[in-house]
Amino acid sequence: MTQQSTQNVPVLIIGALLPSLQEAVESNFAATRFWQLDDQQAWLANHGSSIKAIVTTGAWGASSEVISQLPNLEAIFSFGVGYDSIAVDAARDRGIVVTNTPAVLDDCVADTAMALTLDVMRRYSEADRFLRAGRWLEGRFPLASKIGGKKMGIVGLGNIGEAIAKRAAAFDMQVLYHNRKPKPGVAYPYYDDLEAMIADSDVLMLALPGGKATDGLIGAKQLEALGKHGFLVNIARGSVVDQAALIEALSAGRIAGAGLDVFEDEPKVPQALIDMDNVVLFPHLASGTHETRQAMGDLVWSNIQGWFHNDRKVLTPVG
């Protein structure tokens, strides 16, 4: 059976996509680049009723304001595992399907989480700067912290959290975890009390979803529990940490250091964090490999194809 053409089906691309995915969408649909419109509100008023689907990313999202102006919207396809930037509740209330790209990026995100852990504890980036500045000629680099034997407390033992735990265990770390409830089949010690787990941890690893429920979850109280020998690593969302409290704790020596891939107001990073030697900073690159990004793009495209060519069947609906 020949597939019906979607060339005339209007879709809205909220922001720039992976080039191969963007080409696929624009070649097969009547696509509009929303981020390049001079007057987005005027365009929505004149053309919003025609839009059948949104294609976006975890960074660009889809706001309730935009969704409300698309009365015939059927689906939102997002490139990324996180969907806190998408007004999922507003979509659900109208029966609009939302998809994301879980599982395909777990390994690369977990690799980044361990890279940050190794880097901040062993001071590798700091040592690189030390050598390049010619300071090795003046004396040896200071000592760092051993990885093996330390306890990693993971907040959010989902697929990514489990992939991180596997890697941490390979480095002879003891894994602890905190979720809303224990995860079946998991042997790692479970903590119902977040602060109790943090107090028992040498590394606090954040791998939980963003959104209102986790906004500011890690603040001054939790950082105090982590202690002056503890390290914070965040590959989740910048919103889950009170960034001002983190800067204060680092400045005062209340925690030993931090490895951060995400920030409160990306891509803006406070100069205070940039100036600290005991902080490793990545530009939100956790899933940033050719292989993983292509797999994410392929999954988005499979969801789009499933919706329009396979009786509204998508592979990875949210919730």
N, C-alpha and C positions, 0 to 999 in steps of 0.2 A: 504494500500500500504506500503510495507516494505521500510524503509529508507535505502538509499545507505550508505555503510560504509565509514567513513572518516579516517580509521586507517592509510591509506597510504598518506593522504593529509599533506604535509609539512607546519608547522607553526613555527613561530619564537617567543619565549617568551623573551622579552627584559630584564626583571628583575623579581625577585621573586614576586609571586602572593600570594593572600590569599590561604592557604594550600588546602582548598576544591576545589577552582577554578583551582588551578594548577594541582591537581590530576585529575579533570575532563578533562582538556585540554590534559594532557599527556596520559590519558587512551584512549582517542578517536581520537587522531591525532598523526602524526609523528612529535613530538615537539622537538625543540632544545632550550636549555637554553643558550641564547646569552651571558649573563653576566658571564658565567663560561668558555667560550671559551678562550683558551690561545692566539690564534691569530685570532681576529675577522675579520680583513681585508682579511686574507687568506681564511677563511671560507666563507665569502661573495663572494669572487671571484670564489670559487669552487662550492658553493651550492646556492648562492643567487637567481639564476634564477628559482629554484624549489619552492620557498616560495610563498604560496597563501594568508597567513594572518599573521598579527602581533597581539600578545596579550601583553598588557603593562599596565602601571598604570600612573596616573597623575604625579607621581614622576619620573618614568623612561622615559616616553615619547617615541617619535620616531623621530629621526632627519632626516633632508632632505638628509644627507649623506648616512644614512642607506637605506632610501626609494629609493634613486636613484640607489642602487645596487640590488634592488629586482624588476626586469622588469615585473614579472608576479604577482605582489602583487595585491590582490583584495580588501582587507579590513583591517582596523586597529581597534581592539577592546580594549577600555581603561577602566580600573577600576578607576573611579574618575570622579567628575563633571568638574574639570578644564582640559583644553586641550591645554594650552599655551606651554606646553613642546612637543607637537606634531606638526610637520610641516604640518599643515592642508592645507595651500595653495598649497604646493607641491603635496599633496595627491589629492586635488580637481582638479588640472591641469591634472592629469592622470586618473580621474574618479574613484579614490579609495575611498570607503566609510569609514568614521570614525564614531565610536560610543563612547558615554560616559555613565555615570550613574547619570543623574539628578533626582531630586525629592526624591529619596529614602533616601538621607542623610540630607535633609533640617532640620528636627527637631533636630537632634543631633548637627549639626553645629550651629543652632540657640541657643540651650541650652548652648553650649560652649561660644558663643558670650556674652550671658547674664552672665555666670559665670565669665568671664573676667571682664565685666563691674562692677559687684557686688564686685569682689575681689579687683580690683584696686581702686575703689572709697571708699569702706568701709575698705580697708587695711587688709583684712582677712589673707592673707598669711603672711604679715608683722607681724600681731598680733600673729600668730602661732609661728613664729621665736622668737618673743619677749618673749613669755611664755616659750618656750623650753630652751631659753638661761638663764632662771632664773631671768629675768629683772623685772618681775611683783613684785618680792619681794622688788624691789628698788623703785617702784612707778607705777602709773597707765599708761596704754597705751594712746598715744595721740589721739585726736579726729579725725574723718574721715568726709567724705562728704555724705550727704543724697542723696538717689536715687530718691525718689518720688518728682515730681515737676520739675525735670531737663529736659532739651531738648536733645534728641538724634537725630543727623543728620546722616542719613544713605546714604552712597554713593553706589548705586547699589541696587535698590529695585526690584530684581528678586524674584524667589521663596524663596531663603534663606533670602533675605532682608525682605520680607514680614513676614516670620516666626519670624525673630528677632523683627520686629515692633510689632507684636502681643504680644510677651513676654514683650517688653519694656512698652507697654501700660498697661499691667497687673500690672506693678510696678508703675503705675501712672506717667509715663514719657510722655512728649509730643514728638511725632515723626515728624521729617522733612525729606525730601529726595531730592536727586539730581540724576537724570538720564540724558541720552542724550535727552529724551523727556518725557513729563508727561505720567504716566501709567493710562490707562482707568479704571474707577471704583474705584480709590484709593482716599480716603478722606484726607489723610495726606497732609500738605502744600508742594507744589513742588517748588523747586528753580532751575531756569535755570543757575544761577550764583553760581558756587561751593564755591568761597570764601565768598560770602554773607551768604550762608547756614552755613558754618563753623563758621563764626563770631557770628551767632545766636545760636550755639550749645554749650552745656556743654560736650557732649560726641560725638566724631566723630567716627562713626562706618563704617568700610570698608568691604563691601560685594560684591565687583565688580570683574569681571574677570581679570586675569593677561594677559600678552601679550604686544606687542609693543605699542598698543594704550593707555595703562594705565601705562606704565613704568615710575616710578618716579612722578606720578601724585601728590602725597603729598610730598611737599618739604618745605624748610624754610619759604616761603611766606605763605603757607597754615597753617603751625604750628604756625606762628606768629598770624594769624587770629584766631586760636583756643584759644590762650591766656593762661595766667598763672593759670587760674582756670579750664582749659579744659583738658579732657582726650581723648587719642587716643586708639581705640581698632581695631585690625586688624586680621580678620579671612579669609582674601581673599588670597593674595599672597604677599610674601615679596617684590617682585619687584615693587609694587605700591607705596611704601614709599622709599624716599631717606633716607637710614638708617643712614648715617653719619649726615645728618641734624637733624634727630630724636634724636640721641645721644646728639648732641650739644644743642638742645632745652631743653631736659630733664636736662642736666648738668647745664645749665644756668637758670633753673627755668622758662623758657618761656612757658612751659605747665606743668600741675600738675602731670601727670603720663601716663602710657601706659600699655595696656594689649595685649600681642602679642602671636599668635599661629603660626605665619609664619615669615620667616626671609630671608634676601637677599641671603645668601649662606648656605642654610641648608645642613647638620645639624650643621654647624659652627655658633656659636652665639658669638658676640663680648663680651669680658670680661667686657667692660664698661657697657653693659646692665645687665649682671649677677650681677655686684656689686651694682646696684641701688636698693634701697628699694622701690621706687615708681614705679617699673615696675614688672608686673606679666608675667612670661614666661612659655608657654606650648610648648611641643615638637611636634607641628603639629598633634594634636590629635582630632581636631574638630569632625570628623565623627567616632571617635574610640570607638564604642560599638560593642559588639558581634552581636547584632541584625542588626545594620545598615551595618556593613561590610559584613555580610552574604547576606543581601538584594542586596548590590552592586555586590557581586559575582554572585548571581542568575541572575541579570539583564545582566551582561556581558555574562553569559552562554546562556541566552535566545537570545541575539543578535547573538552569534556565531551559535546557532542552527537555528535561522531564516535565516541566510545567507546560510548555507550549506544544510539545510533540508527543507526550506520553500520558495523556489523560490526567494532567495536573499532579503527577507523581514526582516528588522531589526526594533527594537522598538524605539531606541533613536539615530537616526543619528544626527551628529553635523551639524548645519547650514542647 
